[in-house]
Amino acid sequence: MNPHPTRRAVVLAGAAAALAPALPAFASTPGQGNPVQPYASYWYPDSLPSGSPGEGVTWRSLKSWRKATDADLAFNAATVPLARRFTPTPANQTARAGQARIQSLVSFGPTASNPSQGAPTADYYALTHWAYIDELVFWGGSSGEGLILAPNAPVVDAAHRHGVRVLGNVFLPPAAYGGQLRWTRDLVQRDASGRYPLAAQLVAVAAAYGFDGWFINAETDGGNTALATDMLGFVKELKALGAARGQRVTWYDAMTANGSVSWQGALNSRNQAFFEAADTMFLDFRWTAGTLAASGTKAGQLARSRYELWAGVDVESNGLDSSVDWDAIIPATGPHVSSFGFYRPEWTRNHLPANRTPGDFHAADDRFWTGSSLDPSRPEAGSGWRAPAVAVADRSTVSALPFATTFNTGHGLRWYEAGKVTSPAEWNHLGLQDRLPSRRWVTRTTGRHPTVAFDFADAWRGGSSVLLSGSPGAPVTLDLYVTRLPLSKRTVVELTHRADADVVVELAVATAEPARPGAPHPYRCIPAGALKAGGWTTTRLHLTGLSGTARAIGVRLTPAGALTYRLGALALHDGPHVPGSPRELKVTAGSDGMRFTWLGAPGPVRHYELHRILPDGTRRFLGGTCQSAYYVPGLVREQGEKAARFEVRAVGELYAASGPAPAAHTW
């Protein structure tokens, strides 16, 4: 990227090592072998640096990588397929479909020692506003650790569930920050037949790991026309080989046609060959209104869409206070000029104090993506920050039955099952994130709008629920999901909810689109009864008289006074389904924890959950994953325990769990 000192310092430190939460020191059992913690993968193209790697760093060559010998592949390979999306009628009159799109460049953790499958802390960038994003770039890389990053599986699984592509990152840093031109030459080397072997390797890695392509950022200066010619051939081959696997390539505006690194902030004759070779191009932050307009015109002359250009928007340091010429990208009137790319939107977490909570993070993140009104149907006017919800139409993947959600954001202060805590430990794992409401939060009332937020103090399942609170003085309708769900006589809806004060609840279902952008859905309200103050209750409703396609789902609440209502789960289905059981659970102990592997269950599975059976017979949740392998740190013997007992179960789309596959570990 355009070398800003603060950004480069972070990259050099290991692409946000300082931003990732420190993991606690875990107890280890003497004499149980080498460390077994799996981490997200990273490589150099071919040759390695001189000297020795730093503590916790492993130097690897991409050219030497082989799927068959990748010991951590089972922990790092995503399994959730890329979901198809649809675009409903926009939530407001300013958001536009089919124009500007958003690419998001995010550092979820350090280059080295980034856990493959989450960690025992709730302090994590648990991105949830996927509805506005087209592509996510797994940002990172450093000259002292590795330059090529494969996204870890939880990020890919969560993104794919919401229909978002994820790209790995190839970062060839400037010489001033440790970059060596030999690494660029390594990347674009040819074999005896004139092919680019590392292009094939990148495609093979993305296919094996289950992500969607690569972001190529070549910023090591000192090159010449011959090197640029090789790079162009490399990108063409990478795109051609990747396209056969459904993969994509983004080129970053740095290297030009003569091999020099010269950030243009535009599509022009100096970089158009690379744009034509790739699927999209990320324009450096030095763009202007004039260069963006000219870039869009030039894209059209090349028979390409102007929305295949991402205008870089740097929010790493200042977030919502970043100075951005929004009218140059997404003018309030007239067509959008280009797409745009956020650089480091995890500012929404990182700018908060060290004692931040998940609730603090989501409040900041909602403001970033939705705007200060916190309601995309009522966008703020005149703000310096133009939130994505104001300009970009949201998308949804909720288009098939069964559909269920527990409003799990992918991190929490504890783990709940059926409203009970089965693990008191903090956790994060984005692969367990549910498909979440895309419009947060649309409420309609003639009274005062309540506060709506993800709540981490109580949950039905996972780590969070949706909490509505306030004194509206009138009925309130909360939009939950825009959908394309086919309805039949067998379709039922289950609401799991609780209240601290009596409230009348109705299920709101729309089978037609709103009359216009920003208009309310034409809901039909189905009585769900008077919910008394107390514990969690599951209400089962038949959609009698409704047919066709459900276009939106919500709830209508009529409180007697103050409103404190939690929604813990929502499910629509035509009948129950219990997944088959996994088999052959195996345990491998190491000095830092245990690896668990098993044979996957037959048929569709949402994810797997691992529990420990304690000596008193109670079950303690250890973790969940979409993979058939999982690592647990720091397990120690319980008092009087000769062998630790474990069970893994498959969990289906309706959160029904299979029978267990058991295993034991003798201490």
C-alpha positions as CSV (number, residue, x, y, z in Angstrom):
1,M,0.0,0.0,0.0
2,N,0.9,3.7,-0.3
3,P,3.6,3.8,2.4
4,H,2.2,5.6,5.4
5,P,4.6,5.2,8.4
6,T,1.9,4.1,10.8
7,R,0.5,1.5,8.4
8,R,4.0,0.2,7.5
9,A,5.0,-0.1,11.2
10,V,2.0,-2.3,11.7
11,V,2.8,-4.4,8.7
12,L,6.4,-4.8,9.7
13,A,5.3,-5.9,13.2
14,G,3.6,-8.8,11.6
15,A,0.4,-7.3,10.1
16,A,-1.3,-6.2,13.3
17,A,0.4,-8.3,15.9
18,A,-0.2,-5.5,18.2
19,L,-3.9,-5.5,17.3
20,A,-4.5,-9.2,18.1
21,P,-5.5,-10.1,21.6
22,A,-2.8,-11.8,23.6
23,L,-3.6,-15.4,24.3
24,P,-3.4,-16.6,27.9
25,A,-0.7,-19.0,29.0
26,F,-2.1,-22.4,29.1
27,A,-1.2,-25.3,31.4
28,S,0.7,-28.1,29.7
29,T,1.1,-31.7,30.7
30,P,4.8,-32.8,30.9
31,G,5.9,-35.6,28.6
32,Q,3.1,-35.3,26.1
33,G,5.0,-34.4,23.0
34,N,5.6,-31.4,20.9
35,P,3.2,-28.4,20.5
36,V,0.2,-29.2,18.4
37,Q,-1.5,-25.7,18.1
38,P,-2.4,-25.2,14.4
39,Y,-2.1,-21.7,12.9
40,A,-3.2,-20.0,9.7
41,S,-0.7,-20.6,6.9
42,Y,1.8,-18.1,5.4
43,W,4.7,-18.5,3.0
44,Y,7.5,-16.8,1.0
45,P,7.2,-17.4,-2.7
46,D,10.3,-19.6,-2.9
47,S,13.7,-18.5,-1.3
48,L,13.7,-17.7,2.4
49,P,15.4,-14.8,4.2
50,S,18.9,-15.1,5.5
51,G,19.4,-15.8,9.2
52,S,16.9,-17.3,11.5
53,P,13.2,-16.6,12.0
54,G,12.0,-14.8,15.1
55,E,10.3,-16.6,18.0
56,G,7.0,-18.1,17.0
57,V,7.7,-17.7,13.2
58,T,8.1,-20.6,10.8
59,W,9.6,-19.8,7.4
60,R,8.0,-21.8,4.5
61,S,8.3,-21.8,0.8
62,L,5.1,-21.8,-1.3
63,K,6.9,-23.5,-4.1
64,S,7.5,-26.5,-1.7
65,W,4.0,-26.7,-0.4
66,R,2.1,-29.9,-1.1
67,K,-1.5,-30.6,-0.1
68,A,-0.7,-34.2,0.9
69,T,2.0,-33.1,3.4
70,D,0.2,-30.1,4.9
71,A,-0.1,-31.3,8.5
72,D,-2.6,-28.5,9.5
73,L,-4.8,-28.6,6.4
74,A,-7.7,-30.3,8.2
75,F,-7.8,-27.3,10.6
76,N,-7.3,-24.6,8.0
77,A,-9.6,-25.8,5.1
78,A,-13.0,-24.0,5.0
79,T,-16.0,-26.1,4.3
80,V,-19.0,-23.8,3.9
81,P,-19.7,-23.2,0.2
82,L,-20.2,-19.7,-1.2
83,A,-23.9,-18.9,-0.8
84,R,-25.9,-17.3,-3.6
85,R,-27.2,-13.8,-2.8
86,F,-30.1,-11.8,-3.9
87,T,-30.8,-8.0,-3.7
88,P,-34.2,-7.1,-2.1
89,T,-35.9,-3.7,-2.5
90,P,-33.4,-1.3,-0.8
91,A,-34.0,-0.2,2.8
92,N,-33.9,3.5,1.9
93,Q,-34.2,5.7,-1.1
94,T,-30.5,6.5,-1.4
95,A,-29.0,3.0,-1.4
96,R,-28.5,1.7,-5.0
97,A,-28.3,-1.8,-6.4
98,G,-26.0,-2.7,-9.2
99,Q,-23.6,0.2,-8.8
100,A,-20.8,0.7,-6.2
101,R,-19.6,-2.4,-4.4
102,I,-17.3,-2.8,-1.4
103,Q,-14.1,-4.6,-0.9
104,S,-12.8,-4.8,2.7
105,L,-9.1,-5.3,3.6
106,V,-9.0,-6.7,7.1
107,S,-6.2,-7.9,9.4
108,F,-7.8,-10.4,11.8
109,G,-4.5,-11.2,13.6
110,P,-0.8,-11.4,13.2
111,T,0.9,-13.1,10.2
112,A,2.5,-15.7,12.4
113,S,0.8,-17.4,15.4
114,N,-2.7,-16.5,14.1
115,P,-4.9,-19.4,15.5
116,S,-6.5,-21.5,12.8
117,Q,-9.9,-21.8,14.6
118,G,-10.5,-19.0,17.0
119,A,-9.2,-18.4,20.5
120,P,-10.4,-18.2,24.2
121,T,-11.2,-14.5,24.1
122,A,-14.3,-12.5,23.2
123,D,-12.1,-9.6,22.1
124,Y,-12.1,-10.1,18.4
125,Y,-13.1,-8.3,15.2
126,A,-16.3,-10.3,14.7
127,L,-17.4,-8.7,11.4
128,T,-21.2,-9.1,11.0
129,H,-22.2,-6.5,8.3
130,W,-21.5,-8.9,5.4
131,A,-24.6,-7.7,3.5
132,Y,-22.7,-4.6,2.2
133,I,-19.4,-6.4,1.2
134,D,-18.6,-8.1,-2.0
135,E,-15.1,-9.3,-1.3
136,L,-13.0,-9.6,1.8
137,V,-9.1,-9.5,1.6
138,F,-7.3,-11.4,4.4
139,W,-4.8,-8.7,4.9
140,G,-1.3,-9.2,6.3
141,G,2.2,-10.3,5.5
142,S,5.7,-9.1,6.5
143,S,9.2,-9.4,5.3
144,G,10.3,-11.2,8.5
145,E,7.5,-13.7,8.7
146,G,6.0,-14.4,5.3
147,L,4.5,-12.6,2.3
148,I,1.6,-14.9,1.2
149,L,-1.3,-15.4,3.5
150,A,-4.1,-18.0,3.3
151,P,-7.3,-16.9,5.2
152,N,-8.1,-19.0,8.2
153,A,-11.2,-21.2,8.0
154,P,-13.6,-19.4,10.4
155,V,-13.3,-16.2,8.4
156,V,-14.0,-18.0,5.1
157,D,-16.9,-20.0,6.5
158,A,-18.6,-17.0,8.0
159,A,-18.1,-14.9,4.8
160,H,-19.4,-17.7,2.6
161,R,-22.5,-18.2,4.7
162,H,-23.3,-14.6,3.8
163,G,-22.3,-14.9,0.1
164,V,-19.0,-12.9,0.4
165,R,-15.8,-14.0,-1.4
166,V,-12.6,-14.1,0.5
167,L,-9.2,-13.5,-1.1
168,G,-5.8,-14.4,0.2
169,N,-3.0,-11.8,0.2
170,V,0.3,-11.7,-1.7
171,F,2.3,-8.8,-0.2
172,L,5.7,-7.9,-1.8
173,P,6.8,-5.0,0.4
174,P,8.8,-1.9,-0.5
175,A,12.5,-2.3,0.0
176,A,12.4,0.3,2.8
177,Y,10.3,-2.2,4.8
178,G,12.3,-5.3,4.1
179,G,11.1,-6.1,0.6
180,Q,13.6,-7.9,-1.6
181,L,13.3,-7.9,-5.4
182,R,14.3,-11.5,-5.5
183,W,10.9,-12.4,-3.9
184,T,9.1,-10.7,-6.8
185,R,11.3,-12.7,-9.2
186,D,10.6,-15.9,-7.3
187,L,6.9,-15.3,-7.6
188,V,7.0,-14.8,-11.4
189,Q,9.6,-17.4,-12.2
190,R,8.9,-19.7,-15.2
191,D,9.6,-23.4,-15.7
192,A,11.1,-25.0,-18.7
193,S,7.8,-24.9,-20.6
194,G,7.4,-21.2,-20.0
195,R,4.6,-21.7,-17.4
196,Y,4.4,-19.9,-14.0
197,P,4.6,-22.7,-11.3
198,L,3.7,-20.4,-8.5
199,A,0.5,-19.3,-10.2
200,A,-0.5,-22.9,-10.2
201,Q,0.5,-23.2,-6.5
202,L,-1.6,-20.2,-5.5
203,V,-4.6,-21.7,-7.3
204,A,-4.0,-25.1,-5.7
205,V,-3.7,-23.5,-2.2
206,A,-7.0,-21.6,-2.6
207,A,-8.8,-24.7,-3.8
208,A,-7.4,-26.9,-1.0
209,Y,-8.2,-24.2,1.7
210,G,-11.6,-23.3,0.3
211,F,-11.2,-19.6,-0.4
212,D,-11.8,-17.6,-3.5
213,G,-8.7,-16.1,-5.0
214,W,-5.8,-13.6,-4.4
215,F,-5.1,-10.0,-3.9
216,I,-1.7,-9.2,-5.6
217,N,0.2,-6.3,-4.0
218,A,3.6,-5.9,-5.7
219,E,5.3,-2.9,-4.1
220,T,9.0,-3.9,-4.1
221,D,10.7,-1.2,-6.2
222,G,13.7,-1.5,-8.5
223,G,12.1,-3.6,-11.2
224,N,12.3,-3.1,-15.0
225,T,10.2,-3.7,-18.0
226,A,11.2,-7.3,-18.3
227,L,10.1,-8.0,-14.7
228,A,6.8,-6.2,-15.4
229,T,6.3,-8.4,-18.4
230,D,6.8,-11.5,-16.3
231,M,4.4,-10.2,-13.7
232,L,1.8,-9.5,-16.3
233,G,2.2,-13.0,-17.7
234,F,1.9,-14.4,-14.1
235,V,-1.3,-12.5,-13.4
236,K,-2.8,-13.7,-16.7
237,E,-2.0,-17.3,-15.9
238,L,-3.2,-16.9,-12.3
239,K,-6.5,-15.6,-13.5
240,A,-6.9,-18.2,-16.2
241,L,-6.1,-21.1,-13.9
242,G,-8.2,-19.7,-11.1
243,A,-11.2,-19.0,-13.2
244,A,-11.6,-22.7,-13.8
245,R,-11.9,-23.1,-10.0
246,G,-14.2,-20.1,-9.5
247,Q,-11.4,-18.0,-8.2
248,R,-10.7,-14.3,-8.7
249,V,-7.7,-11.9,-8.8
250,T,-7.5,-8.3,-7.6
251,W,-4.5,-6.3,-8.7
252,Y,-3.2,-3.5,-6.5
253,D,-2.3,-0.2,-8.1
254,A,1.5,-0.2,-7.5
255,M,3.8,-1.8,-10.1
256,T,3.4,-0.2,-13.5
257,A,4.1,-1.4,-17.0
258,N,7.8,-0.5,-16.9
259,G,8.4,-2.4,-13.6
260,S,8.6,0.7,-11.4
261,V,6.5,1.1,-8.3
262,S,4.4,4.2,-8.9
263,W,1.0,4.5,-7.3
264,Q,-1.3,6.1,-9.8
265,G,-4.6,6.5,-7.8
266,A,-6.2,5.8,-11.2
267,L,-6.7,3.4,-14.0
268,N,-4.5,4.7,-16.9
269,S,-2.1,3.6,-19.5
270,R,0.6,2.8,-17.0
271,N,-1.4,0.1,-15.2
272,Q,-4.3,-0.8,-17.6
273,A,-2.6,-4.0,-18.7
274,F,-2.7,-5.4,-15.2
275,F,-6.3,-4.4,-14.8
276,E,-7.2,-6.1,-18.0
277,A,-5.3,-9.2,-16.8
278,A,-7.1,-9.3,-13.4
279,D,-10.8,-9.3,-12.4
280,T,-10.6,-6.0,-10.4
281,M,-8.1,-3.4,-9.4
282,F,-7.7,-1.6,-6.0
283,L,-6.8,2.1,-6.7
284,D,-4.3,3.6,-4.3
285,F,-5.5,6.2,-1.8
286,R,-4.2,9.2,-3.8
287,W,-7.2,9.2,-6.2
288,T,-9.1,12.5,-6.8
289,A,-12.5,13.2,-8.2
290,G,-11.0,13.8,-11.6
291,T,-8.9,10.6,-11.7
292,L,-11.8,8.5,-10.5
293,A,-14.1,9.9,-13.2
294,A,-11.4,9.4,-15.9
295,S,-10.8,5.8,-14.6
296,G,-14.4,5.0,-14.9
297,T,-14.4,6.3,-18.5
298,K,-11.3,4.3,-19.3
299,A,-12.8,1.1,-17.9
300,G,-15.7,1.6,-20.2
301,Q,-13.4,2.0,-23.2
302,L,-11.8,-1.3,-22.2
303,A,-15.3,-2.9,-22.2
304,R,-15.1,-3.3,-18.5
305,S,-17.3,-2.0,-15.7
306,R,-16.3,1.0,-13.7
307,Y,-17.4,-0.9,-10.6
308,E,-14.5,-3.3,-11.1
309,L,-12.3,-0.5,-9.7
310,W,-12.1,-0.3,-5.9
311,A,-11.2,3.3,-4.8
312,G,-9.1,2.9,-1.6
313,V,-10.6,4.4,1.6
314,D,-8.1,4.4,4.4
315,V,-9.9,4.1,7.8
316,E,-7.1,2.4,9.8
317,S,-6.3,5.5,11.9
318,N,-9.4,7.7,12.0
319,G,-12.3,5.5,11.2
320,L,-15.5,7.5,11.1
321,D,-13.5,10.7,11.3
322,S,-11.6,9.9,8.1
323,S,-11.6,12.6,5.5
324,V,-13.2,11.1,2.4
325,D,-14.5,12.8,-0.7
326,W,-17.6,10.7,-0.9
327,D,-19.1,12.6,-3.8
328,A,-16.1,11.5,-5.9
329,I,-17.0,7.9,-5.4
330,I,-20.7,7.6,-4.5
331,P,-22.4,11.0,-5.2
332,A,-25.7,11.6,-3.5
333,T,-27.2,12.4,-6.9
334,G,-26.2,10.7,-10.2
335,P,-24.7,7.3,-10.8
336,H,-21.9,6.0,-8.6
337,V,-18.5,6.7,-10.1
338,S,-16.7,3.5,-8.9
339,S,-16.7,0.9,-6.2
340,F,-14.6,1.4,-3.1
341,G,-12.4,-0.6,-0.8
342,F,-12.0,-0.1,3.0
343,Y,-8.5,-0.4,4.2
344,R,-8.5,-1.8,7.8
345,P,-12.1,-1.2,9.0
346,E,-11.3,-3.2,12.1
347,W,-10.7,0.3,13.4
348,T,-14.1,-0.2,14.9
349,R,-12.5,-2.5,17.4
350,N,-9.0,-1.3,17.6
351,H,-9.7,2.3,18.6
352,L,-11.7,1.2,21.7
353,P,-10.0,1.1,25.1
354,A,-8.3,-2.2,26.2
355,N,-11.3,-3.1,28.5
356,R,-13.7,-3.0,25.5
357,T,-16.6,-5.5,25.5
358,P,-18.3,-7.3,22.6
359,G,-21.1,-4.8,23.0
360,D,-18.8,-1.9,22.7
361,F,-17.4,-3.3,19.5
362,H,-20.7,-3.9,17.9
363,A,-22.0,-0.5,18.8
364,A,-19.0,1.1,17.0
365,D,-19.3,-1.3,14.1
366,D,-23.0,-0.6,13.6
367,R,-22.2,3.1,13.4
368,F,-19.5,2.5,10.8
369,W,-21.7,0.4,8.5
370,T,-25.2,1.8,9.2
371,G,-24.7,5.4,10.3
372,S,-25.5,7.4,13.4
373,S,-29.2,6.7,13.1
374,L,-28.5,3.0,13.6
375,D,-31.5,2.3,11.3
376,P,-30.8,2.0,7.5
377,S,-34.5,2.9,6.8
378,R,-33.9,6.3,8.4
379,P,-30.4,7.2,7.3
380,E,-28.9,10.4,8.8
381,A,-28.6,13.5,6.6
382,G,-25.6,15.8,6.4
383,S,-23.1,13.6,8.2
384,G,-19.4,13.7,7.2
385,W,-19.4,9.9,7.3
386,R,-21.3,8.3,4.5
387,A,-22.1,4.9,5.9
388,P,-22.4,2.0,3.4
389,A,-26.1,1.5,4.3
390,V,-26.8,5.0,3.0
391,A,-25.4,4.2,-0.5
392,V,-25.1,0.5,-1.1
393,A,-28.0,-1.9,-1.3
394,D,-27.8,-4.8,1.1
395,R,-27.9,-8.4,0.0
396,S,-29.2,-11.6,1.7
397,T,-28.7,-15.4,1.4
398,V,-31.8,-16.4,3.2
399,S,-33.5,-18.2,0.3
400,A,-34.1,-21.9,1.3
401,L,-35.6,-24.0,4.0
402,P,-34.7,-25.0,6.6
403,F,-33.5,-21.7,7.9
404,A,-32.6,-21.1,11.5
405,T,-30.6,-18.6,13.5
406,T,-29.6,-18.2,17.2
407,F,-28.3,-14.6,16.5
408,N,-24.8,-15.9,17.3
409,T,-22.2,-13.3,16.3
410,G,-19.2,-15.6,16.5
411,H,-17.8,-14.5,19.8
412,G,-19.1,-14.4,23.4
413,L,-18.4,-14.1,27.1
414,R,-19.6,-17.7,27.7
415,W,-21.3,-20.5,25.7
416,Y,-25.1,-21.3,26.1
417,E,-27.1,-24.3,25.2
418,A,-30.9,-24.2,25.7
419,G,-30.5,-21.1,27.8
420,K,-27.9,-22.7,30.1
421,V,-24.2,-21.9,30.4
422,T,-22.2,-25.0,29.3
423,S,-18.9,-23.1,29.3
424,P,-18.1,-20.0,31.4
425,A,-15.0,-19.2,29.2
426,E,-14.8,-16.4,26.7
427,W,-14.4,-17.5,23.1
428,N,-14.3,-16.4,19.4
429,H,-14.9,-18.5,16.3
430,L,-16.4,-16.8,13.3
431,G,-17.2,-20.2,11.7
432,L,-20.0,-20.6,14.3
433,Q,-21.5,-17.2,13.4
434,D,-25.1,-17.4,12.2
435,R,-26.6,-15.7,9.2
436,L,-27.4,-12.4,10.8
437,P,-30.0,-9.7,10.1
438,S,-28.7,-7.5,7.3
439,R,-30.6,-4.3,8.2
440,R,-29.6,-3.3,11.7
441,W,-31.8,-2.2,13.1
442,V,-35.0,-1.2,11.3
443,T,-37.8,-0.5,13.7
444,R,-41.2,1.0,12.9
445,T,-43.5,2.6,15.5
446,T,-45.7,5.6,16.1
447,G,-44.0,6.0,19.5
448,R,-40.4,6.1,20.6
449,H,-38.0,3.8,18.8
450,P,-36.4,1.3,21.2
451,T,-32.8,0.5,21.4
452,V,-31.9,-2.7,19.5
453,A,-28.5,-4.5,19.9
454,F,-26.8,-7.8,20.1
455,D,-26.7,-8.7,23.8
456,F,-24.0,-10.9,25.4
457,A,-25.4,-11.1,29.0
458,D,-27.8,-13.9,28.0
459,A,-28.4,-16.2,25.1
460,W,-30.4,-19.2,24.1
461,R,-27.6,-20.8,22.1
462,G,-24.1,-19.7,21.3
463,G,-23.0,-16.4,22.8
464,S,-25.5,-13.7,22.0
465,S,-29.2,-12.8,21.6
466,V,-31.1,-9.7,20.2
467,L,-32.2,-7.3,22.9
468,L,-34.9,-4.6,22.5
469,S,-35.3,-2.2,25.3
470,G,-37.0,1.2,25.9
471,S,-40.4,2.7,26.5
472,P,-41.9,3.1,23.1
473,G,-45.5,3.8,24.2
474,A,-46.8,2.1,21.1
475,P,-46.4,-1.2,19.2
476,V,-43.0,-1.7,17.6
477,T,-42.2,-3.8,14.5
478,L,-38.6,-5.0,14.1
479,D,-37.4,-6.1,10.7
480,L,-35.3,-9.2,11.1
481,Y,-34.5,-10.8,7.7
482,V,-35.2,-10.1,4.1
483,T,-35.8,-13.5,2.6
484,R,-36.9,-15.6,-0.4
485,L,-38.3,-18.5,1.5
486,P,-40.8,-20.8,-0.1
487,L,-43.9,-21.4,2.0
488,S,-46.1,-24.5,2.1
489,K,-48.9,-25.9,4.3
490,R,-46.2,-27.7,6.3
491,T,-44.1,-24.6,7.0
492,V,-43.8,-23.8,10.7
493,V,-42.0,-21.0,12.5
494,E,-40.4,-21.3,15.9
495,L,-39.6,-18.2,18.0
496,T,-37.5,-18.6,21.2
497,H,-37.7,-15.5,23.3
498,R,-38.0,-14.1,26.8
499,A,-39.1,-10.8,28.4
500,D,-38.5,-9.0,31.7
501,A,-42.0,-7.5,31.5
502,D,-45.2,-8.7,29.9
503,V,-45.4,-8.1,26.1
504,V,-47.8,-9.2,23.3
505,V,-45.8,-10.8,20.5
506,E,-46.7,-11.3,16.8
507,L,-44.7,-12.8,14.0
508,A,-44.6,-10.5,11.0
509,V,-44.4,-12.2,7.6
510,A,-44.4,-10.4,4.2
511,T,-45.1,-12.2,1.0
512,A,-44.7,-9.2,-1.2
513,E,-42.0,-6.5,-1.7
514,P,-42.4,-3.0,-0.3
515,A,-44.1,-0.5,-2.5
516,R,-40.8,1.5,-3.0
517,P,-37.4,1.7,-1.6
518,G,-37.5,2.6,2.1
519,A,-41.2,1.7,2.4
520,P,-42.3,-0.8,5.1
521,H,-42.8,-4.4,4.2
522,P,-46.5,-5.3,3.8
523,Y,-46.5,-7.6,6.8
524,R,-49.2,-9.9,7.9
525,C,-49.0,-10.4,11.7
526,I,-49.6,-13.8,13.2
527,P,-50.4,-13.8,17.0
528,A,-47.7,-15.5,19.1
529,G,-49.4,-14.9,22.4
530,A,-48.8,-12.8,25.5
531,L,-45.2,-13.4,26.7
532,K,-45.0,-13.2,30.5
533,A,-41.9,-12.1,32.3
534,G,-39.7,-15.1,32.9
535,G,-37.3,-17.5,31.3
536,W,-36.9,-18.6,27.7
537,T,-40.0,-19.9,25.9
538,T,-40.3,-21.4,22.4
539,T,-43.4,-20.5,20.5
540,R,-44.4,-22.7,17.5
541,L,-46.5,-21.1,14.8
542,H,-48.2,-22.5,11.7
543,L,-48.4,-20.1,8.8
544,T,-52.0,-20.9,8.1
545,G,-53.3,-19.0,5.1
546,L,-49.9,-17.9,3.8
547,S,-48.5,-19.2,0.6
548,G,-46.0,-18.2,-2.1
549,T,-42.6,-16.8,-0.9
550,A,-41.8,-15.1,2.4
551,R,-40.1,-11.8,1.4
552,A,-39.4,-10.6,5.0
553,I,-39.6,-11.9,8.5
554,G,-39.9,-9.7,11.7
555,V,-41.7,-9.4,15.0
556,R,-44.3,-7.0,16.3
557,L,-44.2,-6.2,20.0
558,T,-46.9,-4.5,22.1
559,P,-45.6,-3.9,25.6
560,A,-47.7,-2.9,28.5
561,G,-45.1,-0.4,29.7
562,A,-41.3,-0.6,29.5
563,L,-39.9,-3.1,26.9
564,T,-37.1,-5.5,27.6
565,Y,-37.4,-8.3,25.1
566,R,-34.8,-10.9,24.1
567,L,-35.0,-12.9,20.9
568,G,-32.8,-16.0,21.2
569,A,-33.7,-18.1,18.1
570,L,-35.8,-18.1,15.0
571,A,-36.4,-21.1,12.7
572,L,-38.5,-21.8,9.6
573,H,-38.8,-25.3,8.3
574,D,-41.1,-27.9,6.8
575,G,-40.2,-30.6,9.3
576,P,-37.4,-31.5,11.8
577,H,-34.1,-33.0,10.7
578,V,-31.4,-34.6,12.9
579,P,-28.0,-35.1,11.2
580,G,-26.1,-38.4,11.2
581,S,-23.4,-39.0,13.7
582,P,-19.7,-38.4,13.1
583,R,-17.4,-41.4,13.7
584,E,-13.9,-42.4,15.0
585,L,-13.1,-39.4,17.3
586,K,-9.3,-39.5,17.9
587,V,-7.2,-37.5,20.4
588,T,-3.6,-36.4,20.0
589,A,-2.0,-34.7,23.1
590,G,0.8,-32.2,22.8
591,S,2.7,-29.9,25.2
592,D,0.2,-27.1,24.6
593,G,-3.1,-28.9,24.2
594,M,-5.0,-31.6,22.3
595,R,-5.9,-32.2,18.7
596,F,-9.2,-33.9,17.9
597,T,-10.0,-35.4,14.6
598,W,-13.0,-37.4,13.4
599,L,-14.8,-38.7,10.3
600,G,-17.5,-36.4,9.2
601,A,-21.2,-37.2,9.5
602,P,-23.1,-38.3,6.4
603,G,-25.4,-35.7,4.9
604,P,-25.6,-32.0,5.5
605,V,-24.0,-30.6,8.7
606,R,-23.9,-27.0,9.8
607,H,-21.0,-27.6,12.3
608,Y,-19.6,-29.9,14.9
609,E,-19.5,-29.4,18.7
610,L,-17.0,-30.9,21.1
611,H,-17.8,-31.5,24.8
612,R,-15.9,-33.0,27.7
613,I,-17.8,-35.3,30.0
614,L,-16.8,-34.3,33.6
615,P,-16.4,-36.9,36.4
616,D,-19.8,-35.8,37.8
617,G,-21.5,-36.6,34.4
618,T,-22.0,-32.9,33.3
619,R,-21.0,-31.8,29.8
620,R,-18.7,-28.9,29.3
621,F,-18.5,-27.2,25.9
622,L,-15.0,-27.2,24.5
623,G,-15.6,-25.6,21.1
624,G,-17.2,-25.9,17.8
625,T,-16.0,-25.9,14.2
626,C,-17.1,-26.5,10.6
627,Q,-14.1,-28.7,10.1
628,S,-13.6,-32.4,11.1
629,A,-10.7,-31.4,13.3
630,Y,-10.3,-29.1,16.3
631,Y,-7.6,-28.0,18.7
632,V,-8.3,-27.3,22.4
633,P,-5.5,-25.6,24.4
634,G,-4.7,-26.2,28.1
635,L,-6.7,-29.3,29.0
636,V,-5.7,-30.7,32.4
637,R,-6.8,-33.5,34.6
638,E,-9.8,-33.1,36.7
639,Q,-9.5,-34.1,40.4
640,G,-9.7,-37.9,40.7
641,E,-9.9,-38.4,36.9
642,K,-7.9,-41.3,35.4
643,A,-9.0,-40.6,31.9
644,A,-10.7,-37.6,30.2
645,R,-13.8,-38.4,28.2
646,F,-14.9,-36.5,25.1
647,E,-17.8,-36.5,22.7
648,V,-18.2,-34.8,19.3
649,R,-21.6,-34.3,17.7
650,A,-22.8,-33.0,14.3
651,V,-25.2,-30.0,14.4
652,G,-27.7,-29.5,11.7
653,E,-29.2,-26.3,10.2
654,L,-32.0,-26.4,12.8
655,Y,-29.4,-26.9,15.6
656,A,-30.5,-30.4,16.3
657,A,-27.5,-32.5,17.5
658,S,-26.6,-36.0,16.4
659,G,-25.6,-38.9,18.5
660,P,-22.1,-38.6,19.9
661,A,-18.8,-40.1,18.7
662,P,-16.9,-40.7,22.0
663,A,-13.2,-40.9,22.8
664,A,-11.0,-40.9,25.9
665,H,-7.5,-39.8,26.8
666,T,-5.7,-41.5,29.7
667,W,-3.6,-39.2,31.8
